Amino acid sequence: EDYLEETGSTAVPYGSFKHVDTRLQNGFAPGMKLEVAVRTDPETYWVATIITTCEQLLLLRYDGYGEDRRADFWCDIRKADLYPIGWCEQNKKTLEA
């Protein structure tokens, strides 16, 4: 993303790479919002936006950081506590704003 931004380039759509194994797609897409456990307090959750996906890894940014990439973090969908929006309310968990 840094390179694209610095050069004013645009990323090629994933669909252009017909040779890529579609089994690597995980159902998550950039722009989706999730409720994510806070690393320092796993009983508390925060809304995060998916920035990019890479197989089972998601690059996330907590809401409230705008375009600031310094707080972006990677998580493994197989290990992280990730839930759809509304999960905390349904399960009586703390959701920070």
N, C-alpha and C positions, 0 to 999 in steps of 0.2 A: 504494500500500500504506500509506503514511503516513496518508493521509486516512481510509482504511477503519479503520485502527487507532485513530486519534484520535476518530473518531465512533462506534466500536463497530459499524460497518456490515459487511455481507457483500457480496462481489463477486457480480454476476449471472453465471450460467454462460454461457460462450461460445455454447452451443447456443441461447440465447435470441435471438441476433442472426442470424436466417435470411437477412438481406440480405448478410452478410459472405461474400466470395468464399472458398470452401473451398480454392482453390489456394494461399492464403496459409498454410495449415497446413503445418508443416515436419516433423512426426513426433516432435518433442521435446515433453515434457510436464513441468510442474512436479513436482519430487520425484525425477526421474530423476537418476542419478549418472553422471558421466563422468570419464575421465582427461584432464586438461587440461595442456598445456605451461605451465610457469611463465614468466611474461613476462621476468623478469630472467635466467633460465637455461633456454633452450628445449630443452636436452637432459634436463631434469628435469621430471617430471610430478607432479601432485597431484590427489587426488580432489576433485571439486566437485559441488555439487547445483544443479540448475536451479531457480531461484526463479520465473522467469516467462519467457514467450516473446513475441516480437513480430516476426512474419514471419521474416526470416533472422537476427534478433538474439536472443541468449539472455542473461538476467541470471543470473549464476552467483555462488555463494558457496563458497569453499574449505571443505572439511570441517574441523571444529575451531573454527569461528567461532560455532557455536551460532546464536543469534538476532541476533547483532551484524551489522547491515546496513552498517556503515561500510566493510567490505572488499569489498562486492559490486562486481562489475564486469560490463560488457557485452562480449560478443564476437560477431563475425559468423561464422556457421557456414560461410560460404564461404571464410574466410581463416584461422580459428583451427585449431590442432592439437587436435582433440577426438576422443576414442576411447572405445569401450565399456570397462567394467570388465574387467580381465584382459588388455588389449592390451599393457600394459607388460611383464608377465611373459612373454607370448608372443614379444615382440620385443626382449627383453633391454634394456629401458629402465629408468632409475632412477625409482622411484615413491616420493616422500616421504610420510611419514605424520604 
